[in-house]
């Protein structure tokens, strides 16, 4: 599993308890690497910038569509 996937799943599991830099440090990323991953996830619309407890980012939940 690459660093971006690890960070994404850790962010999802964290639920805003730690800030985004501390999350990156848990998997061995420095501040610059963490910022690069955050910008990639933002551009992929997988996370959004929202004040969420200690973290400034949260996972974008996929909407369910009713197909008939």
Biopython code that builds the backbone (N, CA, C, O; Angstrom):
import numpy as np
from Bio.PDB.StructureBuilder import StructureBuilder

atoms = [
    (1, "UNK", "N", (0.852, -1.168, 0.000)),
    (1, "UNK", "CA", (0.000, 0.000, 0.000)),
    (1, "UNK", "C", (0.902, 1.237, 0.000)),
    (1, "UNK", "O", (1.840, 1.323, 0.792)),
    (2, "UNK", "N", (0.621, 2.179, -0.877)),
    (2, "UNK", "CA", (1.451, 3.371, -0.961)),
    (2, "UNK", "C", (1.088, 4.368, 0.146)),
    (2, "UNK", "O", (0.085, 4.206, 0.841)),
    (3, "UNK", "N", (1.916, 5.392, 0.292)),
    (3, "UNK", "CA", (1.748, 6.375, 1.364)),
    (3, "UNK", "C", (0.423, 7.118, 1.273)),
    (3, "UNK", "O", (-0.202, 7.411, 2.293)),
    (4, "UNK", "N", (-0.007, 7.425, 0.044)),
    (4, "UNK", "CA", (-1.262, 8.162, -0.116)),
    (4, "UNK", "C", (-2.440, 7.332, 0.369)),
    (4, "UNK", "O", (-3.321, 7.857, 1.050)),
    (5, "UNK", "N", (-2.473, 6.067, 0.038)),
    (5, "UNK", "CA", (-3.556, 5.187, 0.486)),
    (5, "UNK", "C", (-3.532, 5.008, 2.000)),
    (5, "UNK", "O", (-4.575, 5.030, 2.652)),
    (6, "UNK", "N", (-2.335, 4.830, 2.553)),
    (6, "UNK", "CA", (-2.209, 4.700, 4.004)),
    (6, "UNK", "C", (-2.724, 5.958, 4.699)),
    (6, "UNK", "O", (-3.458, 5.881, 5.684)),
    (7, "UNK", "N", (-2.331, 7.113, 4.174)),
    (7, "UNK", "CA", (-2.749, 8.376, 4.783)),
    (7, "UNK", "C", (-4.262, 8.544, 4.686)),
    (7, "UNK", "O", (-4.898, 8.965, 5.653)),
    (8, "UNK", "N", (-4.838, 8.224, 3.547)),
    (8, "UNK", "CA", (-6.284, 8.348, 3.345)),
    (8, "UNK", "C", (-7.054, 7.485, 4.349)),
    (8, "UNK", "O", (-7.994, 7.960, 4.986)),
    (9, "UNK", "N", (-6.657, 6.227, 4.488)),
    (9, "UNK", "CA", (-7.351, 5.337, 5.415)),
    (9, "UNK", "C", (-7.133, 5.748, 6.872)),
    (9, "UNK", "O", (-8.032, 5.598, 7.699)),
    (10, "UNK", "N", (-5.947, 6.262, 7.186)),
    (10, "UNK", "CA", (-5.684, 6.751, 8.536)),
    (10, "UNK", "C", (-6.523, 7.992, 8.832)),
    (10, "UNK", "O", (-7.038, 8.143, 9.939)),
    (11, "UNK", "N", (-6.662, 8.877, 7.852)),
    (11, "UNK", "CA", (-7.500, 10.066, 8.014)),
    (11, "UNK", "C", (-8.955, 9.663, 8.234)),
    (11, "UNK", "O", (-9.648, 10.252, 9.063)),
    (12, "UNK", "N", (-9.405, 8.680, 7.506)),
    (12, "UNK", "CA", (-10.776, 8.186, 7.649)),
    (12, "UNK", "C", (-10.998, 7.587, 9.039)),
    (12, "UNK", "O", (-12.022, 7.839, 9.674)),
    (13, "UNK", "N", (-10.050, 6.809, 9.496)),
    (13, "UNK", "CA", (-10.148, 6.162, 10.801)),
    (13, "UNK", "C", (-10.007, 7.173, 11.945)),
    (13, "UNK", "O", (-10.623, 7.001, 12.997)),
    (14, "UNK", "N", (-9.218, 8.205, 11.754)),
    (14, "UNK", "CA", (-8.915, 9.201, 12.779)),
    (14, "UNK", "C", (-10.131, 10.020, 13.203)),
    (14, "UNK", "O", (-10.259, 10.375, 14.375)),
    (15, "UNK", "N", (-11.018, 10.319, 12.268)),
    (15, "UNK", "CA", (-12.245, 11.071, 12.544)),
    (15, "UNK", "C", (-11.980, 12.422, 13.213)),
    (15, "UNK", "O", (-12.734, 12.833, 14.095)),
    (16, "UNK", "N", (-10.918, 13.113, 12.799)),
    (16, "UNK", "CA", (-10.654, 14.464, 13.279)),
    (16, "UNK", "C", (-9.971, 14.573, 14.625)),
    (16, "UNK", "O", (-9.869, 15.677, 15.160)),
    (17, "UNK", "N", (-9.499, 13.479, 15.195)),
    (17, "UNK", "CA", (-8.891, 13.533, 16.522)),
    (17, "UNK", "C", (-7.484, 14.121, 16.507)),
    (17, "UNK", "O", (-7.107, 14.828, 17.442)),
    (18, "UNK", "N", (-6.708, 13.846, 15.477)),
    (18, "UNK", "CA", (-5.359, 14.402, 15.333)),
    (18, "UNK", "C", (-5.327, 15.323, 14.127)),
    (18, "UNK", "O", (-6.117, 15.170, 13.195)),
    (19, "UNK", "N", (-4.401, 16.287, 14.151)),
    (19, "UNK", "CA", (-4.287, 17.143, 12.968)),
    (19, "UNK", "C", (-3.583, 16.387, 11.844)),
    (19, "UNK", "O", (-3.004, 15.321, 12.054)),
    (20, "UNK", "N", (-3.647, 16.965, 10.649)),
    (20, "UNK", "CA", (-3.175, 16.258, 9.458)),
    (20, "UNK", "C", (-1.670, 15.988, 9.464)),
    (20, "UNK", "O", (-1.228, 14.983, 8.906)),
    (21, "UNK", "N", (-0.881, 16.856, 10.079)),
    (21, "UNK", "CA", (0.573, 16.661, 10.128)),
    (21, "UNK", "C", (0.916, 15.504, 11.070)),
    (21, "UNK", "O", (1.760, 14.668, 10.745)),
    (22, "UNK", "N", (0.269, 15.457, 12.225)),
    (22, "UNK", "CA", (0.503, 14.356, 13.167)),
    (22, "UNK", "C", (0.113, 13.010, 12.569)),
    (22, "UNK", "O", (0.764, 11.999, 12.836)),
    (23, "UNK", "N", (-0.937, 12.993, 11.769)),
    (23, "UNK", "CA", (-1.332, 11.754, 11.089)),
    (23, "UNK", "C", (-0.229, 11.281, 10.150)),
    (23, "UNK", "O", (0.102, 10.096, 10.111)),
    (24, "UNK", "N", (0.336, 12.221, 9.393)),
    (24, "UNK", "CA", (1.418, 11.871, 8.485)),
    (24, "UNK", "C", (2.632, 11.336, 9.219)),
    (24, "UNK", "O", (3.283, 10.399, 8.757)),
    (25, "UNK", "N", (2.937, 11.933, 10.368)),
    (25, "UNK", "CA", (4.078, 11.478, 11.156)),
    (25, "UNK", "C", (3.879, 10.051, 11.662)),
    (25, "UNK", "O", (4.853, 9.319, 11.835)),
    (26, "UNK", "N", (2.645, 9.652, 11.898)),
    (26, "UNK", "CA", (2.373, 8.288, 12.360)),
    (26, "UNK", "C", (2.787, 7.235, 11.338)),
    (26, "UNK", "O", (3.106, 6.104, 11.706)),
    (27, "UNK", "N", (2.781, 7.599, 10.062)),
    (27, "UNK", "CA", (3.198, 6.630, 9.035)),
    (27, "UNK", "C", (4.553, 6.996, 8.435)),
    (27, "UNK", "O", (4.929, 6.491, 7.377)),
    (28, "UNK", "N", (5.289, 7.884, 9.125)),
    (28, "UNK", "CA", (6.656, 8.186, 8.728)),
    (28, "UNK", "C", (6.814, 9.267, 7.676)),
    (28, "UNK", "O", (7.863, 9.343, 7.036)),
    (29, "UNK", "N", (5.806, 10.106, 7.476)),
    (29, "UNK", "CA", (5.894, 11.189, 6.498)),
    (29, "UNK", "C", (6.326, 12.478, 7.180)),
    (29, "UNK", "O", (5.930, 12.755, 8.312)),
    (30, "UNK", "N", (7.142, 13.263, 6.485)),
    (30, "UNK", "CA", (7.448, 14.588, 7.018)),
    (30, "UNK", "C", (6.370, 15.573, 6.557)),
    (30, "UNK", "O", (5.458, 15.203, 5.817)),
    (31, "UNK", "N", (6.481, 16.814, 6.993)),
    (31, "UNK", "CA", (5.456, 17.819, 6.706)),
    (31, "UNK", "C", (5.266, 18.033, 5.211)),
    (31, "UNK", "O", (4.133, 18.126, 4.738)),
    (32, "UNK", "N", (6.367, 18.113, 4.462)),
    (32, "UNK", "CA", (6.272, 18.349, 3.017)),
    (32, "UNK", "C", (5.576, 17.195, 2.298)),
    (32, "UNK", "O", (4.722, 17.417, 1.440)),
    (33, "UNK", "N", (5.942, 15.976, 2.649)),
    (33, "UNK", "CA", (5.305, 14.805, 2.027)),
    (33, "UNK", "C", (3.809, 14.765, 2.350)),
    (33, "UNK", "O", (2.988, 14.432, 1.496)),
    (34, "UNK", "N", (3.472, 15.105, 3.584)),
    (34, "UNK", "CA", (2.065, 15.123, 3.988)),
    (34, "UNK", "C", (1.289, 16.156, 3.190)),
    (34, "UNK", "O", (0.173, 15.883, 2.748)),
    (35, "UNK", "N", (1.864, 17.340, 2.999)),
    (35, "UNK", "CA", (1.190, 18.394, 2.243)),
    (35, "UNK", "C", (0.983, 17.990, 0.786)),
    (35, "UNK", "O", (-0.048, 18.317, 0.197)),
    (36, "UNK", "N", (1.944, 17.288, 0.201)),
    (36, "UNK", "CA", (1.807, 16.814, -1.179)),
    (36, "UNK", "C", (0.652, 15.818, -1.277)),
    (36, "UNK", "O", (-0.159, 15.893, -2.200)),
    (37, "UNK", "N", (0.581, 14.898, -0.340)),
    (37, "UNK", "CA", (-0.501, 13.905, -0.343)),
    (37, "UNK", "C", (-1.851, 14.580, -0.147)),
    (37, "UNK", "O", (-2.824, 14.220, -0.811)),
    (38, "UNK", "N", (-1.924, 15.553, 0.754)),
    (38, "UNK", "CA", (-3.177, 16.282, 0.978)),
    (38, "UNK", "C", (-3.612, 16.991, -0.295)),
    (38, "UNK", "O", (-4.790, 16.950, -0.649)),
    (39, "UNK", "N", (-2.686, 17.639, -0.986)),
    (39, "UNK", "CA", (-3.052, 18.344, -2.220)),
    (39, "UNK", "C", (-3.513, 17.367, -3.298)),
    (39, "UNK", "O", (-4.419, 17.686, -4.067)),
    (40, "UNK", "N", (-2.905, 16.179, -3.367)),
    (40, "UNK", "CA", (-3.351, 15.164, -4.325)),
    (40, "UNK", "C", (-4.763, 14.682, -4.000)),
    (40, "UNK", "O", (-5.598, 14.555, -4.895)),
    (41, "UNK", "N", (-5.027, 14.417, -2.731)),
    (41, "UNK", "CA", (-6.359, 13.956, -2.324)),
    (41, "UNK", "C", (-7.415, 15.035, -2.546)),
    (41, "UNK", "O", (-8.552, 14.726, -2.903)),
    (42, "UNK", "N", (-7.048, 16.293, -2.338)),
    (42, "UNK", "CA", (-7.972, 17.398, -2.616)),
    (42, "UNK", "C", (-8.293, 17.471, -4.100)),
    (42, "UNK", "O", (-9.452, 17.644, -4.477)),
    (43, "UNK", "N", (-7.274, 17.341, -4.945)),
    (43, "UNK", "CA", (-7.502, 17.435, -6.389)),
    (43, "UNK", "C", (-8.306, 16.246, -6.923)),
    (43, "UNK", "O", (-8.975, 16.359, -7.950)),
    (44, "UNK", "N", (-8.239, 15.113, -6.229)),
    (44, "UNK", "CA", (-9.021, 13.931, -6.616)),
    (44, "UNK", "C", (-10.426, 13.955, -6.014)),
    (44, "UNK", "O", (-11.213, 13.034, -6.233)),
    (45, "UNK", "N", (-10.737, 15.002, -5.259)),
    (45, "UNK", "CA", (-12.042, 15.160, -4.587)),
    (45, "UNK", "C", (-12.341, 14.006, -3.634)),
    (45, "UNK", "O", (-13.490, 13.586, -3.498)),
    (46, "UNK", "N", (-11.308, 13.500, -2.981)),
    (46, "UNK", "CA", (-11.485, 12.435, -1.986)),
    (46, "UNK", "C", (-11.582, 13.004, -0.580)),
    (46, "UNK", "O", (-12.140, 12.370, 0.316)),
    (47, "UNK", "N", (-11.028, 14.221, -0.383)),
    (47, "UNK", "CA", (-11.154, 14.919, 0.892)),
    (47, "UNK", "C", (-11.545, 16.357, 0.608)),
    (47, "UNK", "O", (-11.447, 16.829, -0.524)),
    (48, "UNK", "N", (-11.993, 17.052, 1.654)),
    (48, "UNK", "CA", (-12.325, 18.463, 1.513)),
    (48, "UNK", "C", (-11.787, 19.222, 2.711)),
    (48, "UNK", "O", (-11.594, 18.660, 3.789)),
    (49, "UNK", "N", (-11.548, 20.519, 2.503)),
    (49, "UNK", "CA", (-11.054, 21.373, 3.570)),
    (49, "UNK", "C", (-12.237, 21.864, 4.390)),
    (49, "UNK", "O", (-13.041, 22.673, 3.926)),
    (50, "UNK", "N", (-12.329, 21.368, 5.599)),
    (50, "UNK", "CA", (-13.387, 21.747, 6.534)),
    (50, "UNK", "C", (-12.805, 21.595, 7.928)),
    (50, "UNK", "O", (-12.156, 20.593, 8.228)),
    (51, "UNK", "N", (-13.032, 22.575, 8.774)),
    (51, "UNK", "CA", (-12.572, 22.448, 10.157)),
    (51, "UNK", "C", (-13.326, 21.290, 10.800)),
    (51, "UNK", "O", (-14.538, 21.361, 11.002)),
    (52, "UNK", "N", (-12.596, 20.222, 11.119)),
    (52, "UNK", "CA", (-13.192, 18.992, 11.646)),
    (52, "UNK", "C", (-12.445, 18.609, 12.923)),
    (52, "UNK", "O", (-11.509, 17.811, 12.880)),
    (53, "UNK", "N", (-12.851, 19.170, 14.043)),
    (53, "UNK", "CA", (-12.194, 18.956, 15.338)),
    (53, "UNK", "C", (-10.742, 19.422, 15.236)),
    (53, "UNK", "O", (-10.511, 20.596, 14.947)),
    (54, "UNK", "N", (-9.762, 18.559, 15.458)),
    (54, "UNK", "CA", (-8.354, 18.954, 15.398)),
    (54, "UNK", "C", (-7.833, 19.021, 13.963)),
    (54, "UNK", "O", (-6.858, 19.720, 13.687)),
    (55, "UNK", "N", (-8.471, 18.305, 13.062)),
    (55, "UNK", "CA", (-8.029, 18.248, 11.670)),
    (55, "UNK", "C", (-8.766, 19.282, 10.822)),
    (55, "UNK", "O", (-9.893, 19.666, 11.133)),
    (56, "UNK", "N", (-8.120, 19.722, 9.757)),
    (56, "UNK", "CA", (-8.743, 20.673, 8.836)),
    (56, "UNK", "C", (-9.315, 19.993, 7.598)),
    (56, "UNK", "O", (-9.783, 20.669, 6.682)),
    (57, "UNK", "N", (-9.283, 18.675, 7.562)),
    (57, "UNK", "CA", (-9.746, 17.947, 6.383)),
    (57, "UNK", "C", (-10.649, 16.807, 6.807)),
    (57, "UNK", "O", (-10.511, 16.262, 7.902)),
    (58, "UNK", "N", (-11.574, 16.453, 5.929)),
    (58, "UNK", "CA", (-12.416, 15.288, 6.176)),
    (58, "UNK", "C", (-12.667, 14.567, 4.860)),
    (58, "UNK", "O", (-12.536, 15.134, 3.776)),
    (59, "UNK", "N", (-13.027, 13.315, 4.993)),
    (59, "UNK", "CA", (-13.313, 12.455, 3.852)),
    (59, "UNK", "C", (-14.628, 12.895, 3.224)),
    (59, "UNK", "O", (-15.597, 13.176, 3.930)),
    (60, "UNK", "N", (-14.660, 12.952, 1.903)),
    (60, "UNK", "CA", (-15.908, 13.232, 1.198)),
    (60, "UNK", "C", (-16.639, 11.909, 1.040)),
    (60, "UNK", "O", (-16.129, 10.963, 0.440)),
    (61, "UNK", "N", (-17.824, 11.865, 1.581)),
    (61, "UNK", "CA", (-18.622, 10.645, 1.489)),
    (61, "UNK", "C", (-19.275, 10.573, 0.125)),
    (61, "UNK", "O", (-19.791, 11.566, -0.389)),
    (62, "UNK", "N", (-19.246, 9.396, -0.447)),
    (62, "UNK", "CA", (-19.880, 9.192, -1.749)),
    (62, "UNK", "C", (-21.380, 9.167, -1.561)),
    (62, "UNK", "O", (-21.896, 8.542, -0.634)),
    (63, "UNK", "N", (-22.064, 9.844, -2.439)),
    (63, "UNK", "CA", (-23.521, 9.881, -2.376)),
    (63, "UNK", "C", (-24.099, 8.680, -3.100)),
    (63, "UNK", "O", (-23.623, 8.270, -4.159)),
    (64, "UNK", "N", (-25.125, 8.140, -2.501)),
    (64, "UNK", "CA", (-25.821, 7.028, -3.144)),
    (64, "UNK", "C", (-26.867, 7.597, -4.082)),
    (64, "UNK", "O", (-27.590, 8.532, -3.737)),
    (65, "UNK", "N", (-26.938, 7.030, -5.258)),
    (65, "UNK", "CA", (-27.948, 7.461, -6.216)),
    (65, "UNK", "C", (-28.989, 6.371, -6.355)),
    (65, "UNK", "O", (-28.670, 5.182, -6.366)),
    (66, "UNK", "N", (-30.208, 6.781, -6.458)),
    (66, "UNK", "CA", (-31.300, 5.824, -6.640)),
    (66, "UNK", "C", (-31.532, 5.616, -8.125)),
    (66, "UNK", "O", (-32.079, 6.479, -8.812)),
    (67, "UNK", "N", (-31.116, 4.484, -8.597)),
    (67, "UNK", "CA", (-31.311, 4.161, -10.009)),
    (67, "UNK", "C", (-32.531, 3.277, -10.138)),
    (67, "UNK", "O", (-32.668, 2.276, -9.436)),
    (68, "UNK", "N", (-33.396, 3.651, -11.023)),
    (68, "UNK", "CA", (-34.619, 2.868, -11.235)),
    (68, "UNK", "C", (-34.638, 2.271, -12.610)),
    (68, "UNK", "O", (-35.591, 1.578, -12.969)),
]
sb = StructureBuilder()
sb.init_structure("model")
sb.init_model(0)
sb.init_chain("A")
sb.init_seg("    ")
for serial, (resi, resn, name, xyz) in enumerate(atoms, 1):
    if name == "N":
        sb.init_residue(resn, " ", resi, " ")
    sb.init_atom(name, np.array(xyz, "f"), 0.0, 1.0, " ", f" {name:<3s}", serial, name[0])
structure = sb.get_structure()
